[in-house]
Amino acid sequence: MAIDTAGASPRPSIFGWFRRMREEEAERARTNPFLVRALEEEKREGQWIATVARTIALVLIALLLPFLNPTVSVFYYEAFMIAFIAIGWLQLRVAQVGQSRAELGLIMLDLTLLTFVCVVPSPLVLDDIPTAMNYRFDAFIYFFVILAVGTLAYSWRTILSMGSWMALLWLAGLIGVMLFGYRNEVLGEAALAAFGGYPEILSEIDPNSVQPSVRVQEIVVALIVAGILALKGLRSNRLLMKQADIAAERANLSRYFSPNMVDVLASARRDVGAVRNQDVAVMFVDIVGFTRIAESGSAQDVMRLLRRYHAVIEAAVFDNGGTLDKYLGDGVMATFGTPEAGPDDAANALKAAHAIIAAMEPFNRESTKAGAPALTVSIGLHYGPVILGDIGPSRRLEFAVLGDTVNVASRLEAASRELGCRVVASDALVKAARPNDGDGTAEVAGFSAAGAVALRGRSAAMEVWTL
């Protein structure tokens, strides 16, 4: 019976998984600048720590060698310790995030030199010693020092590669000794004569034996350890990516909310974008006569002026616990009490209005000195119920503040021109800013009652205050 395999999905492979992981990390690094900075910082710090740790470890090993090998040949190995320390500092110099041929070349040089030292006898040894005797010194354990130090600086992929290179180099060294190593037949025959009836002991005693089973065991253990360390590195890398994503989310929040509100939102457990009703203070700020300014100035000058102006508004809003809802060209909409309402929202809106008016004086002085036009701003403030929540499709959600309160605040800002003032605040906002309906609060200072004002689109007049 024929089996149709056309629709069958391909079997997942370990290499395909590694490739997908690498592509995913590259894509996230490309789209998240916080991840790029985090990786660069982690690489610099990790490489520095790894270099220092490696240097200390090699110095300790250099001090240990005379105890392990109290002969003249120890100077041969001490020279290699100096070489390994130098390679470590060279790795620090060429280290970078991503693939670096120089860095990979130095890692390979590290492992190749260590394999050479472990397998090839010292030329200072004059005795007729078989090459296989070098394995009796159990020098393979020093590979794990390099591997362990590598986890401090290298990615999980590099650690996995190092484990593979270790295994291949050790295997190549084993084959090289078996094929080309020096054998002392006299010693071999003596060992055979003494322990020929005990093959297990002979395999340990025979100076010409490379003990293949032990060497294979070392290779397998090296691969296992490298795989475990790579897995730990992968988990650390995923954690770093997650932290970078959180930093990016906080940066996005900081574009709209004050720093203290960002902390509240970052630790909030409920859905901030859930639809709900609450009382909020709404502020509209606009530049009077901006159309004339835009027509007379160059595009670069106008944009430069707007950026400075927006910075003033942002500082006043954020310093008083407000939220920047949106920029409307030369206009700005801000709210106080979003996404979390508080008892001082109305008062904070009045404080922000005072701050904007006060900041425009030095702003205009600086503009005049630079040859730019002075700006006159108008502000409308209202307090009342609004609808909060996310609007838009899933791919383009936007946190929105909707309702009649928003429309009234916009109308109050427009009314400032007819009333000949800089700020128009509704009676509802002023009452909300006054504790226990008292009078004379600092936030209301300078405002005067202007009576009832008819607003466009509303049938009933509204009591307002002006500054």
Residue pairs with C-beta under 8 A, 6 or more apart in sequence:
18 157
21 234
22 157
25 237
25 241
28 35
28 241
28 244
28 245
29 35
29 36
29 39
32 244
32 245
32 248
33 248
34 244
34 245
34 247
34 248
34 251
35 240
35 241
35 244
35 245
35 248
36 97
37 244
38 240
38 243
38 244
38 247
39 97
39 240
40 97
42 240
43 95
43 96
43 97
43 153
44 95
46 152
46 153
47 91
47 92
47 95
47 152
47 153
48 92
49 152
49 153
50 88
50 149
50 150
50 152
50 153
51 88
51 89
51 91
51 92
51 153
53 149
53 152
54 84
54 85
54 88
54 145
54 146
54 149
55 85
55 88
55 89
57 145
57 149
58 81
58 84
58 85
58 88
59 81
59 85
61 81
61 142
61 145
62 78
62 81
65 74
65 77
65 78
65 81
66 74
68 137
69 77
71 124
71 125
72 124
73 122
73 124
73 125
75 124
76 122
76 123
76 124
77 117
77 122
80 113
80 117
83 113
84 110
84 113
84 114
87 106
87 109
87 110
87 113
90 106
91 103
91 106
91 107
91 153
94 100
94 102
94 103
94 106
95 103
95 153
96 103
104 158
104 161
107 150
107 154
107 158
107 162
107 165
108 165
110 146
111 143
111 146
111 162
111 165
111 166
111 169
112 169
114 142
114 143
114 146
115 169
115 170
115 172
115 173
116 173
117 139
118 134
118 135
118 137
118 139
118 140
118 142
118 173
119 131
119 134
119 135
119 173
119 176
119 177
120 131
120 134
121 129
121 131
121 133
121 134
128 184
129 184
129 207
130 181
130 182
130 183
130 184
130 187
130 188
130 207
130 208
131 177
131 181
131 182
131 183
132 177
132 181
132 183
132 207
132 208
132 209
132 210
132 211
133 207
134 177
135 177
135 210
135 211
135 214
135 215
140 170
140 218
140 222
143 166
143 170
143 222
144 222
144 225
146 162
147 159
147 162
147 163
147 166
147 222
147 225
147 226
147 229
148 229
150 158
150 159
150 162
151 159
151 229
151 232
151 233
154 162
154 233
155 233
155 237
156 230
156 231
156 232
156 233
156 234
156 236
156 237
157 230
159 226
159 229
159 230
159 233
160 226
160 227
160 230
162 226
163 222
163 223
163 225
163 226
163 227
163 229
163 230
164 223
164 226
166 222
166 226
167 219
167 222
167 223
170 215
170 218
170 219
170 222
171 215
171 219
174 210
174 212
174 215
177 210
178 210
178 212
181 210
183 208
184 207
184 208
185 208
187 207
187 208
188 206
188 207
188 208
191 202
191 205
191 206
191 207
192 202
192 206
194 205
195 201
195 202
195 205
196 202
203 209
203 211
204 211
246 266
249 266
250 262
250 266
253 261
253 262
253 265
253 266
254 262
255 324
256 323
256 324
256 325
256 399
257 265
257 318
257 323
257 324
258 317
258 318
258 319
258 321
258 322
258 323
259 318
260 321
261 321
261 323
261 339
261 340
264 340
265 272
265 339
272 339
272 399
273 389
273 390
273 397
273 399
274 389
274 390
275 387
275 388
275 389
275 390
276 387
276 388
276 389
277 385
277 386
277 387
277 388
278 337
278 341
278 385
278 386
278 388
279 337
279 341
279 345
279 383
279 384
279 385
279 386
279 432
280 335
280 336
280 337
280 338
280 341
280 345
280 383
280 384
280 385
280 386
280 388
280 401
280 405
281 335
281 336
281 337
281 345
281 346
281 348
281 349
281 381
281 382
281 383
281 429
281 432
282 333
282 334
282 335
282 336
282 349
282 381
282 382
282 383
282 386
282 401
282 405
282 406
282 408
282 409
283 317
283 322
283 332
283 333
283 334
283 335
283 336
283 349
283 352
283 353
283 379
283 380
283 381
283 409
284 331
284 332
284 333
284 379
284 380
284 409
284 410
284 412
284 413
285 313
285 331
285 332
285 334
285 356
285 377
285 378
285 379
285 413
286 328
286 330
286 331
286 332
286 377
286 378
286 379
286 413
286 414
287 293
287 309
287 330
287 331
287 375
287 376
287 377
288 375
288 376
288 377
288 378
288 417
289 376
290 329
290 330
293 302
293 305
293 373
293 375
294 302
294 330
296 373
297 305
297 372
297 373
301 372
304 372
305 367
305 372
305 373
305 375
306 330
308 363
308 367
309 330
309 363
309 375
310 327
310 332
312 356
312 359
312 360
312 363
313 324
313 332
313 334
313 356
314 324
315 355
315 359
316 352
316 355
316 356
316 359
317 323
317 324
317 332
317 334
317 352
318 324
319 352
319 355
320 336
320 348
320 349
320 351
320 352
320 355
321 336
321 342
321 344
321 345
321 348
322 334
322 335
322 336
322 348
322 349
322 352
323 334
323 335
323 336
323 338
323 339
324 332
324 333
324 334
325 333
325 334
325 335
325 338
325 401
326 332
326 333
331 413
333 401
333 406
333 409
333 410
334 352
335 386
335 401
336 345
336 346
336 348
336 349
336 352
337 345
338 388
338 399
338 401
339 388
339 399
345 383
345 432
346 383
346 429
346 430
346 432
346 433
347 432
347 433
347 441
347 443
349 381
349 383
349 429
349 433
350 381
350 425
350 429
350 430
350 433
350 443
350 444
350 447
351 443
353 379
353 381
353 423
353 425
353 467
354 443
354 446
356 377
356 379
357 377
357 379
357 422
357 423
357 467
360 375
360 376
360 377
363 375
364 374
364 375
367 373
367 374
367 375
368 374
376 422
377 422
378 413
378 414
378 416
378 417
378 422
378 423
378 424
379 413
379 416
379 422
379 423
379 424
380 409
380 410
380 411
380 412
380 413
380 414
380 415
380 416
380 423
380 424
380 425
381 409
381 412
381 423
381 424
381 425
381 426
381 429
382 405
382 408
382 409
382 412
382 425
382 426
382 428
382 429
383 405
383 426
383 428
383 429
383 432
383 433
384 403
384 404
384 405
384 408
384 428
385 403
385 405
386 401
386 402
386 403
386 405
386 406
387 401
387 402
387 403
388 399
388 400
388 401
388 402
389 399
389 400
390 397
390 398
390 399
390 400
391 397
391 398
391 400
391 402
392 398
407 457
408 426
408 455
408 458
408 462
409 426
411 455
411 456
411 457
411 458
412 424
412 425
412 426
412 455
412 462
412 464
413 424
414 456
415 424
415 453
415 455
415 464
416 422
416 423
416 424
416 466
419 450
419 453
419 464
419 466
421 450
421 466
421 467
422 467
423 447
423 466
423 467
424 450
424 453
424 464
424 465
424 466
425 447
425 464
425 465
425 466
425 467
426 462
426 463
426 464
426 465
427 449
427 462
427 463
427 464
427 465
430 444
430 447
430 465
431 437
433 441
433 443
433 444
434 441
434 444
435 441
444 465
446 467
447 465
447 466
447 467
448 465
448 466
448 467
449 463
449 464
449 465
450 464
450 465
450 466
451 463
451 464
452 461
452 462
452 463
452 464
453 461
453 462
453 463
453 464
454 461
455 461
455 462
